[in-house]
């Protein structure tokens, strides 16, 4: 589903299985954010095909955090595709973060992450993104802010009228509150969460932050 020029979102709508929303950003360095579960990746393949795109053009993958419903399908990509996650989250994955894979019957990834992101700007071809450390759902969660288009890709930090759970290993409700307060200061017209509905429009995004901060924190 095309949302903006070069920006496509493939939301997971089924209530029968858990999976994440996947984002594709076209350009000089075609980018996928959060490819999701391996066995459910077909919906991204088919969605991109409907938009006249092929997953084979992807050259860069960013994962907002290390839970299996967001990263398992990186093994679908081989060759010169670069895979990135925050350094803090990679360390978490190699310690207690593995427990969620075992508990859900998922396989830990075989293909390695090669790029470890820190807060700040990342230039991918002609597009610039800001990596924002947003711990709380997991220790090394990140959000990706595309300032030029006023787009925030928030992973499982904040949803439409909801927030990421903090009862899994590495979760911290106080850190999540701080992360959401920090994100609320950005100029956002499209909030694309890791699950659920996209929040569209500056006023709707502002209301979403206000309600969440007021009710949850």
C-alpha positions in Angstrom: 0.0 0.0 0.0 1.5 3.3 -1.1 1.3 5.9 1.6 3.5 8.7 0.2 5.9 9.0 -2.7 8.5 6.2 -2.2 6.8 5.1 1.1 4.9 1.9 1.2 3.3 0.1 4.2 2.2 -3.5 4.4 0.1 -3.7 7.6 -0.6 -7.1 9.2 -4.3 -7.3 9.6 -5.0 -10.9 10.6 -6.0 -11.6 14.2 -5.2 -15.3 13.9 -1.4 -14.9 14.0 0.9 -12.2 15.4 3.1 -10.4 12.9 4.3 -6.8 12.5 3.6 -4.1 10.0 6.4 -3.8 7.4 7.6 -0.6 5.8 9.3 -0.3 2.4 11.0 2.9 1.3 12.1 3.0 -2.3 15.0 5.1 -3.6 18.7 4.8 -4.4 19.0 2.3 -1.5 15.7 0.4 -1.3 15.0 -0.1 2.4 12.7 -2.5 4.4 12.0 -1.8 8.0 10.8 -4.8 10.2 10.3 -7.7 7.7 8.4 -9.7 10.3 8.0 -13.5 10.6 9.6 -15.7 8.0 6.5 -17.9 7.4 4.3 -14.8 7.0 6.6 -12.8 4.8 4.5 -13.8 1.7 2.1 -10.9 2.5 5.0 -8.4 2.0 6.1 -10.2 -1.2 2.5 -10.1 -2.6 1.9 -6.5 -1.4 5.0 -5.2 -3.0 4.2 -7.0 -6.3 0.8 -5.3 -6.3 2.6 -2.0 -6.1 4.9 -3.0 -9.0 7.9 -3.7 -6.7 10.0 -6.8 -6.0 11.6 -7.7 -2.6 14.7 -8.6 -4.6 15.5 -4.9 -5.0 15.9 -4.4 -1.3 19.5 -3.5 -0.3 19.1 -2.4 3.4 17.1 -3.7 6.3 16.5 -1.9 9.6 14.9 -3.7 12.5 13.3 -1.5 15.2 14.0 -4.1 17.8 14.9 -7.8 18.2 11.6 -9.6 18.9 11.0 -12.5 16.4 7.8 -11.0 15.0 9.9 -8.1 13.7 13.2 -9.7 12.6 12.8 -13.4 11.8 12.4 -12.8 8.1 15.8 -11.2 7.7 17.0 -14.7 6.8 14.9 -14.3 3.7 17.6 -11.9 2.4 21.1 -12.9 1.4 24.0 -11.6 -0.6 24.7 -7.9 -0.5 21.7 -6.9 1.6 22.9 -5.1 4.7 21.0 -5.7 8.0 21.0 -3.2 10.8 19.8 -3.1 14.4 20.8 -0.9 17.3 24.0 -2.0 19.1 22.2 -2.1 22.5 19.5 -4.4 21.0 22.1 -6.7 19.4 23.7 -7.2 22.8 20.2 -7.9 24.3 19.6 -10.4 21.6 22.8 -12.3 22.4 21.8 -12.5 26.1 18.3 -12.7 27.6 16.6 -11.6 24.5 16.9 -15.1 23.1 14.3 -16.4 25.6 11.4 -15.0 23.5 12.6 -17.0 20.5 12.7 -20.2 22.5 9.3 -19.5 24.2 7.5 -18.9 20.9 9.2 -21.7 18.9 11.0 -19.4 16.6 14.5 -19.9 15.2 17.2 -17.4 16.0 18.5 -15.7 12.9 21.2 -17.4 10.9 22.2 -14.4 8.8 24.1 -11.8 10.9 23.5 -8.1 11.4 26.4 -6.2 10.0 25.5 -2.6 11.0 24.9 -1.5 14.6 23.0 1.7 14.8 23.5 4.5 17.3 21.3 7.6 17.8 21.7 10.1 15.0 21.4 10.5 11.3 21.8 7.8 8.7 22.1 8.6 5.0 20.8 6.0 2.6 21.4 7.2 -0.9 19.4 10.5 -1.3 17.4 10.0 1.8 18.3 10.9 5.4 16.7 9.3 8.5 17.2 10.0 12.2 17.6 7.0 14.4 16.1 7.6 17.8 16.8 5.4 20.8 13.5 4.6 22.4 13.9 1.9 25.1 11.1 0.6 27.2 9.5 -2.2 25.1 13.0 -3.6 24.8 16.4 -2.1 25.9 17.6 -1.2 22.4 14.4 -0.3 20.6 14.7 2.4 18.0 12.3 4.6 16.0 13.1 5.9 12.6 12.2 9.5 11.9 12.0 10.7 8.2 12.0 14.4 8.9 11.6 15.5 5.3 8.2 13.7 5.1 7.3 14.1 8.8 7.1 10.3 9.2 7.8 8.4 12.4 8.2 4.6 12.1 7.7 3.7 15.8 8.2 0.0 16.1 6.5 -1.2 19.3 7.1 1.9 21.2 3.8 3.6 20.5 0.7 2.5 18.6 -2.7 4.1 17.8 -4.1 4.6 21.3 -1.6 2.2 22.8 2.0 1.4 23.8 4.3 -1.5 23.6 4.2 -4.1 26.4 6.9 -3.9 29.0 6.3 -7.3 30.7 8.8 -9.2 28.5 12.5 -9.6 29.4 14.2 -6.2 29.1 11.0 -4.1 29.3 10.8 -1.0 31.5 7.7 1.1 31.8 9.5 4.2 33.1 11.9 4.1 30.2 9.0 3.7 27.8 7.3 6.8 29.3 10.5 8.8 28.8 10.8 7.6 25.2 7.2 8.5 24.3 7.6 11.9 25.9 10.7 12.5 23.8 9.0 11.4 20.6 6.0 13.6 21.3 8.2 16.7 20.6 8.8 15.8 17.0 6.8 17.2 14.1 4.9 14.2 12.8 2.2 13.9 10.2 2.3 10.1 9.8 2.8 7.8 12.7 3.5 4.2 11.4 3.5 1.8 14.3 4.8 -1.8 14.4 1.2 -3.1 14.8 -2.2 -1.7 14.2 -3.5 1.4 12.4 -1.5 4.2 10.9 -2.2 7.6 12.5 -2.5 10.3 9.8 -2.5 14.0 10.2 -0.6 16.3 12.6 -3.6 16.9 14.8 -4.5 13.2 15.0 -0.9 12.4 15.9 -0.8 15.1 18.6 -4.1 13.8 20.1 -2.7 10.2 20.1 0.3 11.3 22.1 -1.8 13.4 24.5 -4.2 10.6 25.2 -1.4 8.0 25.7 0.6 10.3 28.0 -2.5 11.2 30.0 -3.9 7.6 30.4 -0.8 5.5 30.6 1.7 7.7 32.3 
